[in-house]
Amino acid sequence: MTNLSEALGALEAEAQAALEAATDAASLEQVRVRFLGRKGSLAAILRGLADLDSAERPAVGKLANDVKQRLEAELTARREEMEATARAAALAAEWLDVTLPGRPIPMGRLHPSTRVLRRICQIWADMGFQVYRSRDVETDAMNFELLNIPAHHPARDMWDTFYTTQEGVLLRQIRAMREYCPAPIRVILPGMCYRYEQITARSEIQFHQVEGLAVGRNVTMTDLKGTLVSFAHRMFGGDRRVRFRASHFPFTEPSAEMDVECILCGGSGCGVCKHTGWLEILGCGMVHPTVLKNGGYDPEVYSGFAFGMGPERITMLGHRIEDIRYFWANDLRFLEQF
């Protein structure tokens, strides 16, 4: 027992000296393994407990456990001291003046489609049109039936519509008419449209659409043309020429498409305008009497006009963007140009 007690005392003194001499984490770890590891000096001494009498073992075991606890505590204290010293040295060498202003946070930019969409909404708001927000997912009846496009109508081929298990997507004018009827209305309806078609440089499965609707007494084609010409001059410049071409949409009669003089070539003809000098920007027409009736208005008393335009198309024309896929690819090299 005396020999083991003396050995434990000598081991503790030697370990304390080694701890004081350790200068970094690596040397401190070597001290731990040497004295407290599974094959260390303390473990070797404890193996000698088996040779003692059963009456002597508890006292020596307690002494060994006390030595182990004191060494572990000193090891922990020494490690914390080293970490504190290293931290203080790092702070002294790499000090930071907290009174200096912080680094500026880089601000994002509005998406080009959003910029043009806001511009379109602002122009129409200035002309007295209310911005009407409506849902993206719509019923087949609201999309087609009530807009004079019944089931199996050939005009349905103009829209490759996405369908869910219950509902589809597209035009939204009927909801606005039914909400405000019988009062006169002037609204634009911005929103996202979705089409089931192949993605190419000229077509996407999703795109913004801004529909417009004006219903009241004595609304004429002259009102439609004058309003759209005013919009085009606000959007593209007062000297930009415009023209209307006859077209067909089931929900308007008569129907037309509106072109503006090519922004890129000034009307002389180029590849973007297919050498015609004109670029289409929207479709329009007088609201069909059947649609007025479905919206709750008496077509004998009320008339109206409607139009639809796409911000992406207008953005492409204004910036000579030749691939519509850029808008939704989230490529920062494209977006940072705006």
N, C-alpha and C positions, 0 to 999 in steps of 0.2 A: 504493500500500500504506500509505504514511504517513497519508494522508487518512482511509482506512477505519479504521486503528488509532486515530487520534485521535477519530473519530466514535464508535467503540465505547466508548472510555473516557468520553467526554462523556455518552453514552447511559446507561452504567452509573451514573455519578454522579447524573444526573438521576432515574433510576428509584429509586435508593436513597433520595433525598430525598423522592420521592413516596410511597414505602412508609412512611417515618417519619411523614409527614404524614397518612396515611390513618387515619381514626378509627373506621370500622365496616366490616362485610363488603361493603356496596355500594360504598364508595369504594375498597376494596382490589381488588374485581373490576374497577373502572374502570382502575386502575393496570395490572393484568395485561393487559387488552385493549389498552391504549395502547402498552405496551412489548413485550409478548410475544405478542400476538394475531397471527392470520394476516395482518392488514393493519396491524400495529403498526410501531413505529420500528425494532425489530431486524430484522424481515423486510425492510423497505425498504433497510436498509444491506446485508443479505446479497445482495440482488439486484444490488448493485454488484460482486460477486465475478466476474461474467461479463466485466467490463472489464479484469481483471488478467491479467498473464502467467501461464501455467501453472505457472511456478516459484514464484510468489508466493502462489498460491491456498491451498496447504495451511497455510501459517503463519497467514494471515489467517482461514481457516476454523476453525483450532484456537482462535485467539483469540476469535472470535465464539461458538464453542461453549462456551468457558470462561465468557464473560460470561453467556450464557444460563443455564448451570447454576447460577452464583452467584446470579443474580436469582431463579430458580425456588426455590432453597433459602431465600433471604431472604424470598420471598413466602410460602412454607410456614411458616417460623418466625414471621413476622408474623401469619399467620392463626391459628396455634396460640396465640400470645400473646393475641390478641383473644378467642379462645374461652375461654381460661383466666381472663382478666379478667372476662368476662361470667358465667362459671360461679361465680366467687368472689363477684361482686356478688349473684347470685341466691341463693346460699347464705346470704349475710349478711342479705339482706332476707326470705328465706323459710326461716329456720332451723327445724329440727325437733328437739325434745327426745326422743331415743331412749329415755330412761328412763321416759317415760310409758307406761301400759298401752295395748295396741293396741285397736282397735275390736272390739267383740264380734261374732263370726260368728253370723248368724241361724241358728237351728236349725230344721230341718224338723219337720213333725208326722206322726204316723202317719195313714195313709189311714183314713177312717171304716170301710171294710169290714175293714181289718186290725184296727182296735180291737175291733170286734164279734167278729171271728173269734177273736182272742186270748181275749176274755171267754168265748166259748162253749167253747173248748178248756180253759180253766182250770176252768170249772164241771164239765165231764165228767171232767177229770183228778182233781178233788177227790172225785168219786164212784167212782174206781177204774178209769176207762177209759183205756187206752193210746192215745196219738196215733199213728196208723199212717200213714206217708207212702208214697204210691204214685205211679206215673207218670201223666201226663195222657193220653198216647196209649195206647189199649187196643184189643185185638182184638175183633172182632164176637162171637166165642165167649164171651169174658169179659164183654162188655157185655150180651149178649142170650141166646145159646143156653143157657148154664149158669145163667142167672137165670130159667129157665122161660119164655123169650120166643123160641120158635123162629122160623125164617124164615116170612114171610107171616102171622105172628100179628097180629091186629088191634091188639093193644096197642102194636105198634111205631109206630103213628101218634101215640102220646103223646110220642114223642121225635123231633124233627127233627134227626137226628144228622149232624154233619160226617163225611165219609169222606175218607181219603187213598187213595192207590193200593193200600195194603195193609191199613190199619187204620182203626178208627173210635174214638169216645170215649164214655164214660159211667160206669156204676156200677163199684165196685171191691171189693165185699165178698168175692167169690169168692177173690181173691188172698190176702186175710187169712185166710180159712178154710183154704185149702190150705196156707198157711205154718205155721199153728199146730196144725192137726188132728193128733191127736185131743184135744188139750188144750182145756179151756174157754177162751173168749176174751171179753174186753170191750174193744172198740176203737172209736174214732171215726176217720173217714177224711176229713180236710179236703182240698180240692183245687178246681181250676178245671174248670168244665164249659163245653162249647161246643155251641151249637145253630144250625142253619141255618134262620133265620127273620128276618122283617122286624124292624128295630129300631124300637120305639115307646116311648112313655112308660112302658109296663108290661112290655116284653120286650126283652131284649138277646141278642146272640149269644154273650156270655161272662158268666159269673157264678160266684161261689164256691158250693160245696155242701159241707155237712158231713154225711156219712153215719155212722150208728152201728150197731153190731152187737154182740149179746151171745149167746153160745151156751154151753150147759152142760146139766147134768141138772136136770130139773124146773123149767125156766124157763117161766113162765106169762104170760098176758095181764095178770094182776094186777101182775107185776113190771114189765111194760112201762108200764102206766098210772102206777104209783107212781113209777117212775124219771123219766118225762117230766113229771109234775106237779111233782116236786121241782126239775127243771131250770127249768120255767117260773117257779116262785116265786123261784128264785135269779136268774133273768134279768130278770123284770119286777116282782118284788115279791111278798111273801108274801100280800098281800090280793087278788092278781089272780085272778079266777075263770077256770077252764079247762073245756073240754068236749071230748068225743070224738064224731066222727061216722063212721058206717060208710062205707067207700070200697072201691076195688078196685085192687090192684097185683098183677101176675102173680107176683112173687117173694115175696109174703107172703099168708098165709091164716090167720085173717081179717085184713082190712086196715082202717085207720082214718085219719082226718085229725084233727089237734088244733087247736082254736081257743083263743084267749085273749080275755078281755073287752077290748073296744076301749080302747086306751090314751088316745085323744084325747077320747072322749065319755063314758068311764066306763060304757059299756053302754047309754046312753040312745038311741043311734042318731045317725049322722052320715053325711056323704057319703063319707068314707073307708071306713067299714065297710058302706056301702050300706044304712045305717039298720037293720042287723041287731043291732048291739051287739057283734058278734064278728069277730075277724080270724084267718084261718088262718095258722099258723106252720110246720107240718110235716106230713108224711105218715109213717105207721108201720104196723106189723103184725107178726104172728108169722111167722118165716121159713118159707116153704113147704117141705114135706118133700122135694120134688124138688131145691130149691136146697141144702138141707142135704146131701143125698146127693151132689150134684155137687161140693160143697165138701169131701167126704171124711168126713162124719159120718153115723152110723147114725140115721135119724129115729125108729127104735124106742127109742133110748136117749137121744138128745139132742134138745133143742128150743132155740129162740132167738127173739129179736125184733130188728127192724131199724127204722131211722127215717132220715129225710133232711130237712135244713133249709137255708135260704139266709141267710147273714149280711146280704146286701143287703136282703132282704125284711124282716128283723128291724130293720135300721137305718132303713129307710123308715118302718116302723110307729112306731118310737120317736121319730123326729124330724120326722114329718109331711113326709117328702120324697115328692113326688107324681110325680117323673120319674126312672126308673132310669138314664137316660142321663147324669145328672150324675156318677155314680160313675166313669165312664171317659172323660169329656170333658177332664179335667185343667184345669178352670177354677179358678184360685186363689181366686176370689171365693166359690166353693162350699167348697173344701177348707179354707180358712182359718177357717171357722166351727167346725171341729172341733179 
